[in-house]
Amino acid sequence: MALIEFRILKNGRAMSRIITFGTYDVLHIGHIKLLKRARSLGNHLIVGVSSDELNRDKKGRDPVYPLKSRLEIISSLRFVDEVFVEDSLELKAEYITSKNADILVMGDDWLGRFDHLNKYCEVVYLPRTPSISTTEVIEIIKETK
């Protein structure tokens, strides 16, 4: 486990910066719960939103909502402090260091896949909300048409 370096806020409290990543297409309660739990681990939540191109490469389909809309949706959440575009899965170390992140949070469906980033920050995998996924939501919507 990596040693976490805390920055000090003006009021003397320790501050830790949390970073997480996702597509956040068809935002659902699972996204909200994961982002809230991530934010509870620190004082500043940074969210990398997958570009449309990255989503195509990763999931083999275009996102339902374009990047601009997804950025606006995520940045409007009161527990999110900062949003940026994630262009590549291979650049996570660079994103972590450029954003001065102390903790990387990912869903446990990625368990073990980012352990190599422990040399940059602590890596935490949080449980996903059972019985909900964007793919599942999209399939339900298709079936009800």
Contacts in CASP RR format, 6 or more apart in sequence:
PFRMAT RR
TARGET T0000
AUTHOR 0000-0000-0000
METHOD contacts of the structure
MODEL  1
MALIEFRILKNGRAMSRIITFGTYDVLHIGHIKLLKRARSLGNHLIVGVS
SDELNRDKKGRDPVYPLKSRLEIISSLRFVDEVFVEDSLELKAEYITSKN
ADILVMGDDWLGRFDHLNKYCEVVYLPRTPSISTTEVIEIIKETK
1 118 0 8 1.000
1 122 0 8 1.000
2 118 0 8 1.000
2 119 0 8 1.000
2 120 0 8 1.000
2 121 0 8 1.000
2 122 0 8 1.000
2 123 0 8 1.000
4 16 0 8 1.000
4 102 0 8 1.000
4 103 0 8 1.000
4 121 0 8 1.000
4 122 0 8 1.000
5 102 0 8 1.000
6 14 0 8 1.000
6 15 0 8 1.000
6 16 0 8 1.000
6 102 0 8 1.000
7 14 0 8 1.000
7 15 0 8 1.000
7 16 0 8 1.000
7 17 0 8 1.000
7 100 0 8 1.000
8 14 0 8 1.000
8 15 0 8 1.000
9 15 0 8 1.000
9 43 0 8 1.000
13 43 0 8 1.000
14 43 0 8 1.000
15 42 0 8 1.000
15 43 0 8 1.000
15 44 0 8 1.000
16 41 0 8 1.000
16 42 0 8 1.000
16 43 0 8 1.000
16 44 0 8 1.000
16 102 0 8 1.000
16 103 0 8 1.000
17 42 0 8 1.000
17 43 0 8 1.000
17 44 0 8 1.000
17 46 0 8 1.000
17 99 0 8 1.000
17 100 0 8 1.000
17 101 0 8 1.000
17 102 0 8 1.000
17 103 0 8 1.000
18 38 0 8 1.000
18 39 0 8 1.000
18 41 0 8 1.000
18 42 0 8 1.000
18 44 0 8 1.000
18 45 0 8 1.000
18 46 0 8 1.000
18 101 0 8 1.000
18 102 0 8 1.000
18 103 0 8 1.000
18 104 0 8 1.000
18 105 0 8 1.000
19 45 0 8 1.000
19 46 0 8 1.000
19 47 0 8 1.000
19 48 0 8 1.000
19 95 0 8 1.000
19 96 0 8 1.000
19 99 0 8 1.000
19 101 0 8 1.000
19 103 0 8 1.000
19 104 0 8 1.000
19 105 0 8 1.000
19 121 0 8 1.000
20 34 0 8 1.000
20 35 0 8 1.000
20 38 0 8 1.000
20 45 0 8 1.000
20 46 0 8 1.000
20 47 0 8 1.000
20 48 0 8 1.000
20 104 0 8 1.000
20 105 0 8 1.000
20 106 0 8 1.000
21 47 0 8 1.000
21 48 0 8 1.000
21 49 0 8 1.000
21 50 0 8 1.000
21 86 0 8 1.000
21 92 0 8 1.000
21 95 0 8 1.000
21 106 0 8 1.000
22 47 0 8 1.000
22 48 0 8 1.000
22 49 0 8 1.000
22 50 0 8 1.000
22 86 0 8 1.000
23 49 0 8 1.000
23 50 0 8 1.000
23 55 0 8 1.000
23 58 0 8 1.000
23 59 0 8 1.000
23 63 0 8 1.000
23 70 0 8 1.000
23 134 0 8 1.000
24 31 0 8 1.000
24 47 0 8 1.000
24 49 0 8 1.000
24 50 0 8 1.000
24 70 0 8 1.000
24 73 0 8 1.000
24 74 0 8 1.000
25 55 0 8 1.000
25 63 0 8 1.000
25 64 0 8 1.000
25 65 0 8 1.000
25 70 0 8 1.000
25 134 0 8 1.000
26 64 0 8 1.000
26 65 0 8 1.000
26 134 0 8 1.000
26 137 0 8 1.000
26 138 0 8 1.000
26 141 0 8 1.000
27 73 0 8 1.000
27 74 0 8 1.000
28 132 0 8 1.000
28 134 0 8 1.000
28 137 0 8 1.000
29 129 0 8 1.000
29 132 0 8 1.000
30 128 0 8 1.000
30 129 0 8 1.000
30 132 0 8 1.000
32 77 0 8 1.000
33 129 0 8 1.000
34 105 0 8 1.000
34 107 0 8 1.000
34 126 0 8 1.000
34 128 0 8 1.000
34 129 0 8 1.000
35 45 0 8 1.000
35 47 0 8 1.000
35 77 0 8 1.000
35 79 0 8 1.000
35 80 0 8 1.000
36 79 0 8 1.000
37 105 0 8 1.000
37 126 0 8 1.000
38 45 0 8 1.000
38 105 0 8 1.000
38 126 0 8 1.000
39 45 0 8 1.000
39 79 0 8 1.000
39 80 0 8 1.000
41 103 0 8 1.000
41 105 0 8 1.000
41 124 0 8 1.000
42 102 0 8 1.000
42 103 0 8 1.000
44 81 0 8 1.000
44 82 0 8 1.000
45 79 0 8 1.000
45 80 0 8 1.000
45 81 0 8 1.000
45 82 0 8 1.000
46 81 0 8 1.000
46 82 0 8 1.000
46 83 0 8 1.000
46 84 0 8 1.000
46 99 0 8 1.000
46 101 0 8 1.000
47 74 0 8 1.000
47 80 0 8 1.000
47 82 0 8 1.000
47 83 0 8 1.000
47 84 0 8 1.000
48 83 0 8 1.000
48 84 0 8 1.000
48 85 0 8 1.000
48 86 0 8 1.000
48 95 0 8 1.000
49 67 0 8 1.000
49 70 0 8 1.000
49 71 0 8 1.000
49 74 0 8 1.000
49 83 0 8 1.000
49 84 0 8 1.000
49 85 0 8 1.000
49 86 0 8 1.000
50 58 0 8 1.000
50 63 0 8 1.000
50 86 0 8 1.000
51 67 0 8 1.000
51 85 0 8 1.000
51 86 0 8 1.000
51 87 0 8 1.000
52 62 0 8 1.000
52 63 0 8 1.000
52 66 0 8 1.000
52 67 0 8 1.000
53 87 0 8 1.000
54 86 0 8 1.000
54 87 0 8 1.000
54 88 0 8 1.000
54 89 0 8 1.000
55 61 0 8 1.000
55 62 0 8 1.000
55 63 0 8 1.000
56 62 0 8 1.000
58 89 0 8 1.000
63 70 0 8 1.000
64 138 0 8 1.000
65 73 0 8 1.000
67 85 0 8 1.000
71 83 0 8 1.000
71 85 0 8 1.000
74 80 0 8 1.000
74 83 0 8 1.000
75 83 0 8 1.000
82 99 0 8 1.000
84 95 0 8 1.000
84 99 0 8 1.000
86 95 0 8 1.000
92 104 0 8 1.000
92 114 0 8 1.000
92 117 0 8 1.000
93 117 0 8 1.000
93 120 0 8 1.000
95 101 0 8 1.000
96 104 0 8 1.000
96 117 0 8 1.000
96 120 0 8 1.000
96 121 0 8 1.000
97 120 0 8 1.000
101 120 0 8 1.000
101 121 0 8 1.000
102 121 0 8 1.000
102 122 0 8 1.000
103 121 0 8 1.000
103 122 0 8 1.000
103 123 0 8 1.000
103 124 0 8 1.000
104 114 0 8 1.000
104 117 0 8 1.000
104 120 0 8 1.000
104 121 0 8 1.000
104 122 0 8 1.000
104 123 0 8 1.000
104 124 0 8 1.000
105 124 0 8 1.000
105 125 0 8 1.000
105 126 0 8 1.000
106 113 0 8 1.000
106 114 0 8 1.000
106 123 0 8 1.000
106 124 0 8 1.000
106 125 0 8 1.000
106 126 0 8 1.000
107 125 0 8 1.000
107 126 0 8 1.000
107 127 0 8 1.000
107 128 0 8 1.000
108 125 0 8 1.000
108 126 0 8 1.000
108 127 0 8 1.000
108 128 0 8 1.000
109 128 0 8 1.000
110 125 0 8 1.000
111 125 0 8 1.000
112 125 0 8 1.000
114 123 0 8 1.000
115 123 0 8 1.000
117 123 0 8 1.000
END
